Amino acid sequence: MCCPTNLHRLIQDYLKGRIVKASYGGETCQRELNQGCPQGSVIGPVLWNVVYNSLPKFLEGTISSLRENKVNLVMYADDLILQVSGPSISLKPSAELLLERIDDWGHETGMKFNPLKTEMLEHKKSRDASVGYIVFKTRDQSFNLFPKENINYLGILLDKRLNFKDHLRKAKGKVLTVTSQISSVAGRNWGVNKETMGYLHMSCIQPIILYGCEVWAERTTLKSVCR
């Protein structure tokens, strides 16, 4: 991407010479900060998008070489979902190759991936063979990713069957907790009025129930989910 010289110099000056200080028990320590942007900065998300948007292009050649598999990237803020579908026999090597290339991209852009935040979800038919586990090789270490029962993505629990039962069960638990707390401020003959209770319901309970409903609503027609 072509960047005007004056804009490049302005951003370069903005990112250099930053010091982080911490004080505790009368002692103060400091260190130079050479990664990231100031927390809450207006330009921070823009600069991140400039870097992050280079990932799909970086993977183009690798994705086109995987003729037996379909690959899709879902990117939001700093979260990434790598979707790989196709014959079971080719899924494991294809996914491992893509993860290796993503780590190469991270090395070029000066970023490292947290293995504790890297998870695997396997969605397959009951008769299909499982891939078992996937090896994620980085320049620093290598670790195995085993299929999980569910993963949390942007506040929605995705389960291996994609019926969202785990998500709805978790939402139900939150609703019961909030309802119990709200019920302590009003009863049938005491407490706040109906208008206030209606406002509390709309502002505290409805957002929990409806969060992400565009994704999971259709699955509520399944008998197993309704139960």
N, C-alpha and C positions, 0 to 999 in steps of 0.2 A: 504494500500500500504506500503510495506517495504522500509524504507529509511535508508541508512548507517548512523551510529552515527556521523561521522565526517561531513557529508553533512548537517545533521540536525542541528548540532551546528553552522555551518557556516551560514546557513539561519537564525537561531535564533539570532545570533549576528548581522546580517545584518538588522533585523527588530526592534531591541530594541534600546532604548536610543535616539530616534529621537525627535527633538525639532522644533516646528514651531514658527517663529518670525514674527511680523508685526509691522511696524513703521508708524505713522501718526501724523502730527502736533507736532513733537518733543517728542511724547510719544511712548514707545515700550512695547509690551506685548508678552508673549510667553506661549506656552502650550505643553505638551507632546503629541506626536502623537502615537496612539496605534492601528491604523487601516490603511489598504491599503499599497501600495508600493510607493516609490519615483516616482514622475511623470517623464515619459520618460525612466524609467529604463529598461534594457534589460531583466532582469529576471522577471519583474513584470507580463507580460502576461503568462509566464510559471507557476508561482505560482498561478495565477488566474485560469488557466486551471486545475491545480491539485485539487483545491477546487470545481470548477464548474462541473467538470466531475463526481463528486460524486452524483450529483442530480438524474440522470436517475436510478442509482442503488438504491438510497433511495426511489424512487417511484415505484419500480418494484412490490412490494407486493400489493400496492394500485391499480395499473393499472391492474394487473391480476385478481383482485377481481371484476372489473367492466365488467361483462360479456356482458352487453347489449351495451356497448360503445367501440368505437375505439379511442385510445389516441395516440397522436404523439407529441413529443417535438422537436422544432426547436431552436437550440442554436447557437448563433454567438456572439463572444466577450462577452459583458455583457447583451445582449438582449436575451429575451426568448419568444417564442410563444408556447402556450399550445393549441393544437388542440383537441377538443372533438367532436366526431360525433356519431350519433345514434338516437333512438326514442326521440321525444321532451320531453316526460314525464320523461325520465331519465337523460336528459342533465343537468338540473339545479342542482340536488343533486350530480351528479358525478363531475361536474366542481367545485362546492363548496368544496367537499371533497378533490379534488386534490389541490386546492388553499390553503386549510388549512394545508395539508401535506407539501406543498412547504414552507409555513411559518414556520412549524416545522423544516424543513431543514435549513432555514435561521437562526433560533434561535440556532441550534446546531453549525453552522459555524460562528456565530457572525455577521450576516448580517440582515439588515432591508430593506423592500421593500417600495418604494415611491408610495403612493396611487395615486398621481397626474400623474404618468407615467404608471399606470396600466389601460389598456383599453380593451373593449370588442367589438368584431365584430361578428355579427350573419349572417350566410350564410344559407339560407333556401329557399325551394320552396314556392311560394305564397300561396299554400293551407295549408301549415304546420303551426302549432301554434307557436307563439313566446314564448321564455322562460321568457320574461319580463325583469327581471334583475337577477343578480347573486350577492350573498353576499360574500364578501371577508373578512373573519375574521382573524385578526392578534392578537398577544398577547397584543398589545397596543390599538387597536381600531377595529371597524368594519365599513365597508362602502359598499355601493351598486354600482355595475357596470351595467350601462345601455348600451344597444347596440348603437353604433355610426354609422354614415353614412360612415365613412372611418377612417382608422388608418394609421399612417406613420411607416413603418418598413424598416429600412436601406435605407431611401430616396425614397421608392416606396409607393405610396398611394394605399392601399388595400381597396376596397369598398365592400359593402355587397353583390353585385351581381358578384363581381370578373370580371367585364368587363373593369376595369382600365380606365374608362372615366374620372374620377377625376384626375388621375395621368397624363393622356395625356393632359388634359386641363391646368393643372399646368405647365407642360413642355412647352406647347405652349406659355403660358404667359412669361416664362423665355426666350424663344427663341426670342420673339418679343422685349423684353427689350434689350437683348444683340445685336440683329440686329440693333436696333435704335442707340445704342451706337457706333457700328462699322461703321454705315453709316455716322457718323459725321467726320470720318477721311478720307473719300474718296467719290468722286462723279464720274459721267460719264467721265468728262474731267479734274478732278483735284484729288489731294491726292495721297495716296500710290498706288503702282503698283498692277497688277493682282496677281502676285505671293504672295505678302504680304497679300492681301485680301483672297486668297485661304488658306494660312496658318492660318489666323485668323478664317476662317470658320471651318477648321478642328480641331483647338485647343479650340475654344470657343463655337461653335454652335453644332457640331456633338456630343460631349460628353453629352450634355443636351438631345438631341433627342434620342440617342441610349442607355442611361443609363437604365439598367435593361430590355432591350428588349428581353432577353432570357425568361423572365417571361410573359410579356404582348403582345409580337408580334402576337401570334396566335389569340388573341381577336380582332385584328384590322380588321379581315374579317367580323365581325358582322356589319350589316347595321346601328344599333343604335350607334355603336362606330364611324363608318365612318362619320356619320352626324355630 
